[in-house]
Amino acid sequence: MKKWIVLSLMLALLLIGTACSSETDATSGDDDVLKVWSFTDELKEPIKTFEEKNGVKVELTIVPIADYPTKLKPVLESGVGAPDVFTGEIAFLKQWTDRDYWENLSAEPYNAESLSGDYVDYVFDLGKDSEGNVKALSWQTTPGGIFYRRSIAEEVLGTDDPNEIGEMMSSWDGVFEAGEKLKQAGYSLFPDEGAIRWFAKGEDPQPWVNENNELIMTDAKLDYFDHAKKLRDNEYTAFAPEWSPSWISGMDGPVGVNEEEAGESAEKTEVFAYALPTWGLHSVLKLNAENTVGDWAVTNGPSPYFWGGTWLGIYSGSEKKDLAWDFVQMMTHDEEFLTDWAKETGDVLSYLPVTEKIKGDFSEPFLDGQNNYEFFLEQAESIEPGIVTEYDQQIDTLLGGQVIEYVDGKKSKEEAIEEFYKQVQNAYPEIKLPQ
């Protein structure tokens, strides 16, 4: 796996160098090449299919997501070495839809607006600009859930059934009651307090900034401070920060409590559950769980939420828009391709004509045969459209930082909230704070 990652990074750097070369180099010999840029390798296999079906060559440039916006923006604005198709991630999607980078897919000859009823609502909505024009489409939906260990659930909670566990976890009182039972049995409910931030966003779904440029601080987000503090004070977590080595190792067996600081002397625990979206199963759990394969299931938490996603559209300055649209069509609403893709990868689709046909036949061995596909589609139906703004990534980060300050005992709740408001105002002077 490490060797593959190194080779992928080397390839990405090589392709970036090609894409950012001079205009002469970028255009010579490229008449029959469709250029695609992305922050993920998930387009590799679809590109092979597209090349075989259409007898064309596709050049895929993969840029690490941390560098993607800064690498892509200059070529889109200059047109030099620009791709014909490029993807966008939820973190910066709304920063791009209102610019002229993507072609307007609502216009002729695309007429993408006619597809609106064929997609999960929030997914289709996110690809639109502020005027309601479709700029990008996505083949996937990324609702989240709670992935939990069946054996621990059976031992401590008396059942491993996803419906019954979901009922227990459907309220904050139920979450904390389960946390106490797990603690008494020597287990940790979650790896860390950050696991619950998604439920704080999903519980009362409103945009961070409304049409009047006002910051919307919901009760659910205020309660996030208290819920995170309760998890910490009652020692319901393993103190394993998200994406840390201990967070990863907790998926496959015992992990040291606060292992990042305590080291080998850390008391051992096993983590009961992780809050992850659809892609978390295939890109996180499966890659890091060897001893616990088949011991997992997925269920709901206190509220529906979604995390991530990939949208793609046509560069407005492309000279190969017909071919680019053919690729976008295949990825987002070609029934034959998407049916094969979903069955092969388990990717949860947003395209309803396909999901309605295939959702009943899924059985995931990693989850002991559970049909997680049907579960996630039900969760997706409850996600509110229109809640994502261009401010989200930065404001989410600022909020999370102040929650940690409160949880760590460095600030009172009032001080943390006041500092959060101050930081938002410094970052975005135009935003009006709550009175």
N, C-alpha and C positions, 0 to 999 in steps of 0.2 A: 504493500500500500504506500509506504514512504517513497519507494522508488518511483511509483506511478505519479505521485504528487510532484516530485522533483522534475520528472520528464514533462509533466503538464505545464509547470511553471516555465521551464525552458522554452517550450513551444509557444506559450503565451507571449513571452518576451520577444521571441523571434518574430512573431506575427505583429506585435505592437510596433516593432521597428519598421516592418514593411508598411503598415498602415500609416505611419507618421512620416514617411519619406517624402521626397519632392513631388510636385504635381506631375512632372514628366514620368517619373518612375511609377506613380500610382495609377496612371491612366494607360501606359503602354502595355499592349498585349492583354488587356482586361475586358475586351469587348464581349466575351462570352462567359465572364466570371461574375457571379452574384456574390457581393461582399456582405457578410453578416458579422456584426459585433455583439458580444454578450459578456456578462459577468459570470456565467455558469457554463458547464460543459454539457448540460442536458439537451442541447440541440445537435450534438454530434451524430447520434443515430438517426434522428429525423432527416438530417442533411443528406446522409447516405441514401435514404429512401427517395428523397426529392431528386437527387442527382440521377438515380437509376430510372425514375419515372419520366424525367424530362430531358435526359441526355445533356445536362449542363454541368458546369463546374461551380461549386460553392466554396468560397474561402471564408473560413470561420476564424475570427480573432477573439480570443478569450482574454479578458483583462480582469485581474483580481478586483473584487467588488470595492475594496477600499480605495482603489485608484481609478475605478471605472468612470465616475462623473468627470473628474479632472482630465482624464485622457480623451474622453469622447467629446466633451464640449468644444474644444478648439477645432476639431476636424469638422464638426457639424456647422460651426459658424463660418469656417473658411471654405468648406467644400473640398479641401485638399486631402485626398486619401479617405474620404468619408465613406461609410458603409451604405449599402442600399436598404438594408434592414437592420434595425438594432433593438435590443431589449431594454426594458426598464424595470426596476425593482420598486417595491412599495415605498421604500424609504425616500426615494427621489422622484417617484412617478409624477406627483402633482406639481413638482417644480418644472416638469418638462411639457406636460400636456398643453399648457397655456403659451408655450413658445412655438416658434415656427419650425421646430426640428422635425416633427412627424407630419406626414401627409394627412389631410383631412379625409378620413375614410367614410364620412357621412355623405360626401359629395359624389358625383358621377366620376368614374364608372363603378365605384365600389359599393355605394348604397348600403353601408354597414349598419345603418340605423334599422334597416328591415330585419336585422338579426336579433334585435333586443330581447324578444321573447324566448329566444333559444338558449339564453345564458343565465346562470345564477345572477340575480339582480345586482348584488354589490360588486361583482367582478366586472360586469359590463359597465356599470356606473363609473368605476374607477378609471376606465380608459378614456373618459370624456374630458373635454376642456370646460372652462367656466361658461361657455356659450352653449354647451350641450352637444358639441361635435365629437364624434368618435375619432380619437387619435391613435389608440392602441387597443388590441384585443389580447385576451389570455385564454389558453386552453385549459387552465387548471383553477381549482379553488383550494384555498388553504386554511380552512377552519381548524381550530385546535380542540384538544381534549386533555384528559388526564390519563396517561399511560401508567398502569400500576401492575405490581407483581401479584399474580394469582395466588401463589403459595402463601404469601404473607397475609393477603386478604382472607383466605380461608382460615388460617390459624388465628388471627386476631379479631377479624370482623365477622367471622362465622359463615362467610360465603365468598365465592369468587365471581359471582354472576355480575356482568357489567350493568345490567338494569338496576339491581339491588344496590350495588356500590354507587352508582350514579344518583340514586335516591338519597343515599347517605351524604353525598358530597354536593347536593343541590342547594344548600344554604351554608352560610358561614358558621352558624352554630353546629351544623353537621360536620363541617370540615374540622373544626376545633375539637369536637367530640371524638372524631376518628383519630386526630392527632394525639389526644391524651391516651387513648387505648393503645395506640402504636408505641408511644413513649414508654408506657408501663410494661410493654412486652419487649422493650429493647430495640425498637425500630425508630427510624426517622420518617415523618410524613412526607417531607419534600427535601431536596438537596439544600435549598436556601430560600430566603424570604422573597427573592426576586421572582420565584415561580408563580406568585399570585398576581403579578402586575397586570397580566392579560385579563384577568377577571375584573380588575378594577376598571379597565377600559371598556369591557363588554357589558358591565352591569347596568350602566346608564349611558348608552352610546350617544354621545354628542361630539361634534367637532371641537378641537381645542380652541379654534378661533371662528367665530360666527361671521355672518355677512356684514355686521356692524363693526367688525374688527375688535370685538370684545373677547377677552380670554374667558372661557367657560370652565370653571372649576366645580365639577359635580360633587355631590355628597359621596359618591362611590370612590372618587379619587382622594377625597379627604379621608375616607375610611381606610384607604390603602395604608396610610401611615399607622393607624391603630392595629390593623390586621397583621401587618408585617412585624410590628413591635410585639404583638401577642405571640406570634410564632417564635420570635427570638427569646422573649422572657420565659416562655414555657418550655424552651428547648425542644421544639418539635421538628427542627431541621438538623442537617448534618454540617451546617456551616461550610458548605461546598459551593463556592461562587460559580455562576453559570460559565460554561466553557473551560473551566479550570481542569487540571488532571484529575482531581478528586471528584469533580462533578461527572466526568466521563467514566471513571473507574467504578463509581457507585451503581452503574447500570449492570454490572456483571458480578457483583458480590459485595462483601463487606468493605467499608471505607472508614478511614479514621475521622472522627468528629473534629472539625476545624483542623484538618490535616495539613492545610497550607501553612499554618503557623506552628502547630504542635509537633509536626513531624512524626517520627516512628512511635513516640510515646502516646499518640492520640488514641483515645478509647474507640473501639470499633463499633460500627453500626451498619445496618443495611437500610437503603433508601426504598421506601414503599412506592413513591410515585414521582413522575416528571410531567410537567405541563409542556406539551409539544404540539405542533400542528401536523397536518398530513405528511409533509415531507420529513418530519422528525423521525417517523418510523423507518423510512428507507435510508435516509442520509445520516442519521444519528444513532438510533437504537441498534439497528441491525449491524452497523459497522463496529459497535463497541460492546455488544453483548454476545458472548460465546457460551458461557455456562448457564445463562438464563433464557436461552431460546425456548419458546413455547410456554414460558411462565408469565407472559404478559397479556394484558387486555387493555382496552381503551374505553373510557366512559366520559361523561360530562362533568364539569365543575359547577360552581355557583352561577355562571353565566356563559353564553356562547362568546367566542372570540375568533379572530383570525390573525395569522402571523406570516408575513412575507407574500410571495407570489411573483410571477414573471409575466410581463406584458411585452408585446412586440408590435412594431408598426413599420411603416415605410419612411425612409428619409425623404423629406420634401424636395431635396435637390437631386435625388437619384435620376439617372437617365435610363434606368431599367425598371420602371415602376410596374409594368405589366408582369414581369417575371417575379419581382418582389412581392406583388399581390398574390401571385400563384403560391409562393412559399407561405405567406401569412395565412392564406386560405387553408392550405394543407394542415398547418399547425393548429389552427383554431376551429375549423368546421368541416373538415373532410371526414365523413363518418367512417369510411373504411380504415383510414390511417389511425384515427383516434381510438377506434375500437381495438385495433391490434396494439396500439401504444398503451392503453389503459390495462389491458390484460397482461401485457408483458412486464410493465413497470410498476403497476399498482397506483400510478399517479391518479389522483382524484380529479376528474374532469369538471369543467364548468359548463360544457356544452351539453345541454339537456337532452337533445334527441338521441345521443349515445348513452348517457347515463341511465336514462329510463329503460333502455334495453338490457343493460349489462349489470346494473347494480345488485340484482338479486342473486347473482352467481358467484360472488366473491367469497373466498375462504382463505384467511391468512394463517399459514402454519406458525409463524412467529408469535401470533396471538392465540394459539391453540384453536385455530379454526374459526375465529370470530370474523364476521363480515364487517370489517371496519369501514369499508367503502360506503355501505348504506348508512352507517352511523354518521360519518362525516358529511354526507349529503344532507342529512336531516339537520345537522348543526348549521350548515351553510344557509339553509332557508331562514334561519333566525337572525342572521347578521344584517344590520341596518346599512343600507347604502348611504352615501353622502356624508360620511363621518371623517374621511381622510382629508387632511390639509397639507400644504407644503411646509408647515411649521412642525409637524408631528415628531420627526426624528429628534430635533434639537430640544423641543419642550419635554418630550418623554425622558430624554437623558437628564435634563435639569431636574425634573421631578424625582427620578430615581436616585439621583445623587443626594437630594435632601431627605428622602425617606431613609437612606442609609445613615445619614448624619443623626437622624432621630433614633433609629433602631440601635445605633452604636452608643447612644447616650451622650452624644456631643452637643446636641441642641434639644430644646423642648420642641413640642409639636408646633407651637405658635412661632417660635424662632425659625424653625425649618421652613414653614410655609411663607413667612415674611421674606426669607432669603430667596426662596424659589421665585416669588413675585419680582423681587429685585433683579434676579438674574434674567428672567423673561424680559423685563423692561429694558435691561441693558442690551440684550440680544436683538430685541425688536421694539424700538422706541414707539413705533406706530400703533402697537397693540394697547388697548385700554384694559387696565386691570380691574378685578372685582373691587367694589367699594366696601 
